Amino acid sequence: MRYHEVDAKSVLRRGVVVDPWFLGRFGSNLYRGCQHGCLYCDGRAERYYVSGEFDRDIQVKRNAVELAKDEIGRMREPGFLFIGGGVCDAYQPAEERYRLARGLLELCRDTRTPVHVLTKSTLVERDFDVLAAINAETRAVLSFSIAITDERQREIFEPGAAPLDERWRLLGRARSVGLATGVMAMPVLPGLSDTPVAVHALVAKAAEVGVDFVCYGGLTLRPGKQKEGFFAVLANHYPDLVAGYDKLFSESRASGIPDLRYLDRVDQRFRSALAAHAMPARIPHAVFHGRVPLYTEVAVLLEHRGWERGEPGGGSGRLARAGWAIAEWARARLGRQRGKYAFREIESELAMLVRSRQLHEIAGLDPACIADVEACFACCPPSRK
């Protein structure tokens, strides 16, 4: 294992809009490369410019907490800081030595910034004290990435990550200390963890542990290193599946997504399992209620409502697009405002548009969605109306 300490120019990234799955207005990569070595990881693709061996050459952004202190201080609207995903797991083994994730959490505690942590590591247990302190003041969400229910498959495809039993244990413990908890079942693996039996087993386990939601997604394999590396492992361990994967990923899309008809089948399997256990597929509204700007809350709720009605995920549903239009409208206005609380003016403007029935003035907003926007607005905090 080789650690390469670097001085980063920035550490937080602001999304164009808030992701309705993860809730992160701001994301972070404290490291580049990941010792968990998950063989399907999208971070292995060339587009992320991770140099060296992905799971052995780990870049450590040694000035990450210092940078984040300045960047959080310049935030112009409230929102969740998402710690996880991207090209690393913030709680990979390097964190035990460098403690960057803990430093970032302590900063969030001191600045009253809500957080969503996503990991595959038991090291996060070390920081339950800080997460509990954040949750007492704002909100802390802890999710574990669990898309496999078979430990042998986990050992093959997630060799450096924590055993599945340990992840379930920590979800239970996190719930006992008051954290909101969830499972990110992504990516499910074709022919392995996507079968109806496997999907129902995963959701049943999540319900047994008592998590608040299970969000799911399919495997993407971008042409190049990521796809070639995954196929090599597949040929070694599951050669009988290679032909099926060849068919699913035959179009070699730049995004790495497989045949859309396959994704529809996975979607239906999860919808069936989630319904059987009354399990939400999105972070419940109560978790972020009043913790984000009004326009963000409405936009996220629109995507959630669209999923409940059977619209596709990935932002392509009609109501998801309506949420995107509102988020873009708010973003454009925020860019023209000054002051730390400028977002309040945008909240007031949205409230005025709702009350005066002038939502049609928002560019790109489907008129057929206006009633849904009004309904979502009605669900938001009275103090923000």
GUKE-21212 format. One record per residue (C-alpha): x, y, z; chain; residue number from 0. Coordinates in steps of 0.05 Angstrom, whole numbers, padded with zeros to 5 digits. Layout:
N
X,Y,Z,A,NUM .
...
This chain:
385
00000,00000,00000,A,0 .
00027,00068,-00020,A,1 .
00002,00133,00009,A,2 .
00016,00197,-00030,A,3 .
00004,00260,00011,A,4 .
-00018,00318,-00032,A,5 .
-00042,00390,-00022,A,6 .
-00110,00397,-00054,A,7 .
-00136,00463,-00082,A,8 .
-00207,00448,-00059,A,9 .
-00243,00391,-00024,A,10 .
-00318,00405,-00027,A,11 .
-00357,00402,-00092,A,12 .
-00424,00435,-00100,A,13 .
-00474,00397,-00142,A,14 .
-00515,00432,-00195,A,15 .
-00576,00409,-00156,A,16 .
-00585,00367,-00094,A,17 .
-00586,00293,-00110,A,18 .
-00654,00266,-00088,A,19 .
-00622,00199,-00069,A,20 .
-00563,00223,-00026,A,21 .
-00587,00293,-00007,A,22 .
-00517,00321,-00014,A,23 .
-00514,00394,-00034,A,24 .
-00439,00389,-00022,A,25 .
-00396,00327,-00034,A,26 .
-00326,00310,-00014,A,27 .
-00269,00264,-00034,A,28 .
-00218,00263,00022,A,29 .
-00176,00211,-00014,A,30 .
-00167,00188,-00086,A,31 .
-00165,00114,-00098,A,32 .
-00194,00064,-00048,A,33 .
-00164,00007,-00009,A,34 .
-00231,-00029,-00008,A,35 .
-00215,-00049,-00080,A,36 .
-00287,-00061,-00102,A,37 .
-00281,-00091,-00171,A,38 .
-00342,-00057,-00200,A,39 .
-00324,00013,-00175,A,40 .
-00339,00069,-00224,A,41 .
-00279,00106,-00196,A,42 .
-00235,00057,-00235,A,43 .
-00257,00088,-00301,A,44 .
-00208,00133,-00338,A,45 .
-00253,00194,-00330,A,46 .
-00235,00201,-00257,A,47 .
-00160,00207,-00270,A,48 .
-00139,00163,-00211,A,49 .
-00065,00151,-00222,A,50 .
-00027,00087,-00204,A,51 .
-00062,00025,-00180,A,52 .
-00132,00043,-00157,A,53 .
-00132,00003,-00093,A,54 .
-00058,00010,-00075,A,55 .
-00037,00081,-00093,A,56 .
-00079,00125,-00048,A,57 .
-00075,00200,-00053,A,58 .
-00086,00233,00015,A,59 .
-00111,00305,00014,A,60 .
-00074,00324,00077,A,61 .
-00101,00396,00077,A,62 .
-00173,00373,00067,A,63 .
-00201,00395,00135,A,64 .
-00166,00463,00131,A,65 .
-00196,00474,00062,A,66 .
-00265,00451,00084,A,67 .
-00265,00501,00141,A,68 .
-00259,00558,00092,A,69 .
-00306,00528,00041,A,70 .
-00361,00513,00092,A,71 .
-00354,00584,00118,A,72 .
-00369,00610,00048,A,73 .
-00432,00568,00036,A,74 .
-00491,00611,00017,A,75 .
-00546,00563,00033,A,76 .
-00557,00506,00082,A,77 .
-00552,00434,00060,A,78 .
-00525,00365,00075,A,79 .
-00452,00350,00067,A,80 .
-00445,00282,00034,A,81 .
-00384,00243,00058,A,82 .
-00374,00182,00014,A,83 .
-00379,00156,-00057,A,84 .
-00342,00185,-00115,A,85 .
-00272,00157,-00123,A,86 .
-00262,00134,-00051,A,87 .
-00293,00112,00014,A,88 .
-00276,00163,00067,A,89 .
-00270,00107,00118,A,90 .
-00221,00063,00080,A,91 .
-00161,00040,00121,A,92 .
-00122,00104,00106,A,93 .
-00171,00141,00150,A,94 .
-00147,00105,00212,A,95 .
-00081,00140,00203,A,96 .
-00100,00207,00174,A,97 .
-00168,00220,00209,A,98 .
-00193,00266,00154,A,99 .
-00265,00242,00158,A,100 .
-00266,00252,00232,A,101 .
-00237,00322,00224,A,102 .
-00291,00339,00173,A,103 .
-00345,00312,00219,A,104 .
-00319,00353,00277,A,105 .
-00321,00414,00232,A,106 .
-00394,00398,00213,A,107 .
-00411,00391,00287,A,108 .
-00381,00459,00302,A,109 .
-00415,00493,00242,A,110 .
-00482,00458,00252,A,111 .
-00478,00427,00183,A,112 .
-00521,00364,00172,A,113 .
-00485,00304,00142,A,114 .
-00498,00240,00104,A,115 .
-00443,00189,00110,A,116 .
-00440,00130,00062,A,117 .
-00389,00075,00074,A,118 .
-00372,00001,00071,A,119 .
-00325,00005,00131,A,120 .
-00332,-00010,00205,A,121 .
-00283,00046,00220,A,122 .
-00342,00095,00221,A,123 .
-00360,00066,00289,A,124 .
-00301,00104,00318,A,125 .
-00338,00169,00301,A,126 .
-00407,00153,00327,A,127 .
-00396,00204,00383,A,128 .
-00388,00260,00332,A,129 .
-00445,00236,00289,A,130 .
-00491,00233,00350,A,131 .
-00470,00305,00368,A,132 .
-00486,00329,00298,A,133 .
-00552,00293,00299,A,134 .
-00571,00327,00365,A,135 .
-00562,00396,00333,A,136 .
-00581,00385,00260,A,137 .
-00583,00316,00227,A,138 .
-00536,00259,00213,A,139 .
-00553,00202,00166,A,140 .
-00510,00139,00162,A,141 .
-00517,00093,00102,A,142 .
-00481,00029,00086,A,143 .
-00469,00006,00015,A,144 .
-00498,-00065,00013,A,145 .
-00518,-00093,-00054,A,146 .
-00497,-00165,-00041,A,147 .
-00526,-00215,00009,A,148 .
-00476,-00272,-00003,A,149 .
-00411,-00266,00036,A,150 .
-00372,-00306,-00016,A,151 .
-00393,-00257,-00070,A,152 .
-00373,-00200,-00024,A,153 .
-00303,-00229,-00015,A,154 .
-00295,-00232,-00091,A,155 .
-00323,-00165,-00111,A,156 .
-00310,-00123,-00048,A,157 .
-00245,-00155,-00022,A,158 .
-00224,-00098,00024,A,159 .
-00292,-00078,00050,A,160 .
-00323,-00099,00116,A,161 .
-00360,-00166,00121,A,162 .
-00435,-00160,00110,A,163 .
-00453,-00180,00181,A,164 .
-00411,-00123,00208,A,165 .
-00446,-00072,00164,A,166 .
-00515,-00097,00188,A,167 .
-00491,-00095,00260,A,168 .
-00469,-00023,00254,A,169 .
-00534,-00002,00221,A,170 .
-00570,-00030,00282,A,171 .
-00524,00006,00330,A,172 .
-00530,00072,00292,A,173 .
-00605,00067,00297,A,174 .
-00599,00055,00372,A,175 .
-00562,00121,00381,A,176 .
-00614,00160,00342,A,177 .
-00583,00166,00273,A,178 .
-00625,00160,00210,A,179 .
-00600,00098,00173,A,180 .
-00604,00070,00104,A,181 .
-00579,00019,00054,A,182 .
-00552,00039,-00014,A,183 .
-00563,-00025,-00053,A,184 .
-00520,-00005,-00111,A,185 .
-00496,-00033,-00155,A,186 .
-00535,-00098,-00156,A,187 .
-00497,-00148,-00199,A,188 .
-00532,-00183,-00257,A,189 .
-00542,-00257,-00247,A,190 .
-00514,-00253,-00176,A,191 .
-00548,-00204,-00129,A,192 .
-00605,-00182,-00175,A,193 .
-00648,-00245,-00172,A,194 .
-00717,-00239,-00140,A,195 .
-00694,-00283,-00082,A,196 .
-00632,-00241,-00070,A,197 .
-00669,-00175,-00075,A,198 .
-00724,-00197,-00027,A,199 .
-00671,-00224,00022,A,200 .
-00635,-00158,00022,A,201 .
-00697,-00117,00035,A,202 .
-00722,-00166,00087,A,203 .
-00656,-00159,00125,A,204 .
-00659,-00083,00121,A,205 .
-00729,-00085,00150,A,206 .
-00707,-00132,00205,A,207 .
-00650,-00085,00225,A,208 .
-00699,-00026,00222,A,209 .
-00666,00020,00172,A,210 .
-00704,00080,00146,A,211 .
-00697,00068,00072,A,212 .
-00666,00024,00018,A,213 .
-00644,00059,-00046,A,214 .
-00623,00016,-00105,A,215 .
-00587,00021,-00170,A,216 .
-00558,-00023,-00226,A,217 .
-00487,-00037,-00247,A,218 .
-00452,00011,-00295,A,219 .
-00390,-00009,-00332,A,220 .
-00355,00046,-00370,A,221 .
-00315,00024,-00432,A,222 .
-00242,00018,-00416,A,223 .
-00206,-00002,-00352,A,224 .
-00269,-00009,-00310,A,225 .
-00306,-00054,-00357,A,226 .
-00246,-00095,-00378,A,227 .
-00224,-00106,-00306,A,228 .
-00293,-00128,-00284,A,229 .
-00301,-00177,-00342,A,230 .
-00233,-00208,-00326,A,231 .
-00256,-00223,-00254,A,232 .
-00323,-00248,-00279,A,233 .
-00289,-00295,-00328,A,234 .
-00247,-00323,-00272,A,235 .
-00301,-00334,-00220,A,236 .
-00367,-00337,-00259,A,237 .
-00350,-00355,-00332,A,238 .
-00421,-00378,-00345,A,239 .
-00445,-00306,-00336,A,240 .
-00398,-00273,-00386,A,241 .
-00443,-00283,-00447,A,242 .
-00502,-00252,-00410,A,243 .
-00460,-00192,-00390,A,244 .
-00435,-00185,-00461,A,245 .
-00507,-00178,-00483,A,246 .
-00527,-00130,-00428,A,247 .
-00469,-00083,-00440,A,248 .
-00463,-00094,-00515,A,249 .
-00476,-00020,-00532,A,250 .
-00416,00003,-00491,A,251 .
-00449,00069,-00472,A,252 .
-00402,00122,-00445,A,253 .
-00445,00124,-00382,A,254 .
-00435,00050,-00373,A,255 .
-00509,00034,-00365,A,256 .
-00534,-00033,-00390,A,257 .
-00595,-00050,-00431,A,258 .
-00652,-00007,-00405,A,259 .
-00700,-00066,-00407,A,260 .
-00657,-00101,-00356,A,261 .
-00659,-00040,-00311,A,262 .
-00735,-00042,-00315,A,263 .
-00734,-00114,-00290,A,264 .
-00690,-00096,-00231,A,265 .
-00735,-00037,-00215,A,266 .
-00796,-00081,-00213,A,267 .
-00761,-00132,-00168,A,268 .
-00742,-00079,-00118,A,269 .
-00810,-00045,-00120,A,270 .
-00842,-00113,-00104,A,271 .
-00795,-00127,-00046,A,272 .
-00799,-00056,-00018,A,273 .
-00875,-00058,-00020,A,274 .
-00876,-00125,00016,A,275 .
-00837,-00095,00074,A,276 .
-00867,-00025,00072,A,277 .
-00796,00002,00061,A,278 .
-00784,00070,00029,A,279 .
-00737,00074,-00031,A,280 .
-00716,00145,-00014,A,281 .
-00693,00182,00048,A,282 .
-00758,00197,00085,A,283 .
-00782,00269,00085,A,284 .
-00778,00273,00161,A,285 .
-00703,00265,00157,A,286 .
-00691,00328,00116,A,287 .
-00755,00366,00134,A,288 .
-00734,00438,00147,A,289 .
-00659,00422,00141,A,290 .
-00652,00447,00069,A,291 .
-00679,00508,00033,A,292 .
-00752,00507,00014,A,293 .
-00738,00503,-00060,A,294 .
-00692,00443,-00049,A,295 .
-00742,00408,-00005,A,296 .
-00796,00416,-00058,A,297 .
-00750,00392,-00114,A,298 .
-00729,00330,-00075,A,299 .
-00801,00314,-00056,A,300 .
-00823,00318,-00128,A,301 .
-00773,00264,-00149,A,302 .
-00795,00221,-00090,A,303 .
-00868,00229,-00108,A,304 .
-00852,00211,-00180,A,305 .
-00819,00146,-00159,A,306 .
-00878,00128,-00116,A,307 .
-00922,00136,-00178,A,308 .
-00879,00089,-00219,A,309 .
-00837,00140,-00256,A,310 .
-00766,00118,-00274,A,311 .
-00707,00139,-00231,A,312 .
-00645,00174,-00253,A,313 .
-00680,00241,-00261,A,314 .
-00717,00222,-00324,A,315 .
-00787,00221,-00294,A,316 .
-00836,00277,-00306,A,317 .
-00838,00300,-00233,A,318 .
-00762,00292,-00226,A,319 .
-00754,00339,-00285,A,320 .
-00802,00388,-00252,A,321 .
-00758,00386,-00190,A,322 .
-00697,00399,-00232,A,323 .
-00731,00460,-00264,A,324 .
-00745,00489,-00195,A,325 .
-00674,00475,-00171,A,326 .
-00645,00508,-00234,A,327 .
-00691,00568,-00224,A,328 .
-00667,00576,-00152,A,329 .
-00594,00566,-00171,A,330 .
-00597,00621,-00223,A,331 .
-00627,00669,-00173,A,332 .
-00577,00652,-00119,A,333 .
-00521,00668,-00167,A,334 .
-00548,00739,-00172,A,335 .
-00557,00750,-00097,A,336 .
-00508,00772,-00044,A,337 .
-00505,00757,00030,A,338 .
-00505,00695,00073,A,339 .
-00581,00691,00077,A,340 .
-00597,00706,00005,A,341 .
-00630,00638,-00001,A,342 .
-00686,00664,00044,A,343 .
-00706,00714,-00010,A,344 .
-00710,00657,-00061,A,345 .
-00753,00617,-00013,A,346 .
-00799,00677,-00006,A,347 .
-00803,00685,-00081,A,348 .
-00822,00612,-00090,A,349 .
-00876,00619,-00037,A,350 .
-00903,00680,-00073,A,351 .
-00906,00642,-00139,A,352 .
-00944,00586,-00106,A,353 .
-00994,00631,-00071,A,354 .
-01006,00675,-00132,A,355 .
-01011,00615,-00177,A,356 .
-00954,00639,-00222,A,357 .
-00910,00577,-00221,A,358 .
-00916,00576,-00297,A,359 .
-00863,00631,-00296,A,360 .
-00809,00580,-00278,A,361 .
-00774,00561,-00342,A,362 .
-00778,00488,-00360,A,363 .
-00832,00471,-00309,A,364 .
-00885,00426,-00341,A,365 .
-00953,00460,-00328,A,366 .
-00982,00390,-00315,A,367 .
-00937,00386,-00253,A,368 .
-00959,00450,-00220,A,369 .
-01011,00417,-00175,A,370 .
-00957,00369,-00151,A,371 .
-00910,00427,-00136,A,372 .
-00964,00461,-00096,A,373 .
-00977,00396,-00058,A,374 .
-00903,00387,-00041,A,375 .
-00899,00460,-00019,A,376 .
-00956,00447,00029,A,377 .
-00916,00392,00062,A,378 .
-00857,00437,00078,A,379 .
-00842,00472,00144,A,380 .
-00893,00527,00162,A,381 .
-00836,00573,00183,A,382 .
-00810,00571,00111,A,383 .
-00876,00587,00078,A,384 .
